[in-house]
Amino acid sequence: MIINKTIIGFVILVFSSFNLMAQDTESEENDTTTHAFVKHKGFHLGLYVGAFWANKNTAYIYDGFGFDQNGQRNTFSNSILYNQIVNVYGGGNGGTDYIAQLLNVNSGDWYFNEADMPNNLRYTTTYLVGLNTRYQINKKASITLNINGSKLLVNGKFTISSSSTNNGFNNGVSSQARINQFTIVGAEQRLMFQLGYQRIIGKNEKLNFLLEGGLNIIMAKAQKNQAILNSDVNSGQNNITIDLMSVYNQAPYNFYSAKYLIGVGIGAFGAIGINLNINPKYTVQILYNPSYDRVGLGYEPKFKLQHGVGLRVYYNIS
């Protein structure tokens, strides 16, 4: 895998900064007695809980277009959402027109074109929890290993246009177009493995700033993709939920679903925050966690910035 040059530069910059800070405090640590050094050295086990804002770069895989047999984005006429709405639920193959029933119109009085497809899909704010560990080299420096997980949700809108005929005054008849808006959703799991370096900034025994940075490996898997058509005409009796993800289990989609809907990516993470030593056993950290990642989903993954904030609690098990 070719790692983006920006990632390499970011990692070098982070570790260069840590080395400079280490040189500035070297004389202070050299004066530390053997007893104090042993007191701060050892393994710490921690829990992390926080909020996560994923970049929308991979949210497009839930937009209903799907992929063709070459793994590229489908055309509208071959898209999964079009086929399900028009051919399966819209009576396009001679079956029952459930879409007309949902909209309370006659067959032929509704249409679904490319302008109705979902756009600008985004991940919603979600949680990030994990098991975080560190090996404290001394009272200032630690090697960290974090395993964080999250379940992401995607929301977007698509439309179906219909025409309705209403009796007007003077026995006239008017035809009025109506835009019916519906929801498309997705769900995704991510697991992040982070190996890095943590540095405490300051001389206070209790409260200090901290910096952290290192390598981030992301495992991602698309779990759910549904189009939800809720009727506001008949109290929800004919509501339709279309499982778009089930299509990927059928040929020829199953060939590339594992390649484009499950993936491993790489990136760099950082953190800045406040370190509070409660006592020799417990440490609390409040963090802002940006990361610059290439999530391995879809046919054109890119390096993008993501953000998180959270609370970490360490317990000294040494």
Secondary structure, 3 states (H helix, E strand, C coil): CCCCHHHHHHHHHHHHHHHHHHHHCHHHHHCCCHHHHHHHCEEEEEEEEEEEECCHHHHHHHCCCCECCCCCECCHHHCHHHHHHHHHCECCCCCCEHHHHHHCCCCCCEECCHHHCCCCCEECCEEEEEEEEEEECCCCEEEEEEEEEEEEEEEEEEEEEEEEEEECHHHCEEEEEEEEEEEEEEEEEEEEEEEEEEEEECCCCCEEEEEEEEEEEEEEEEEEEEEEECCCCCCCCCCEEEECHHHHHCCCHHHHHHHHCEEEEEEEEEEEEEEEECCCCEEEEEEECCEEEECCCCCCCCEEEEEEEEEEEEEECC
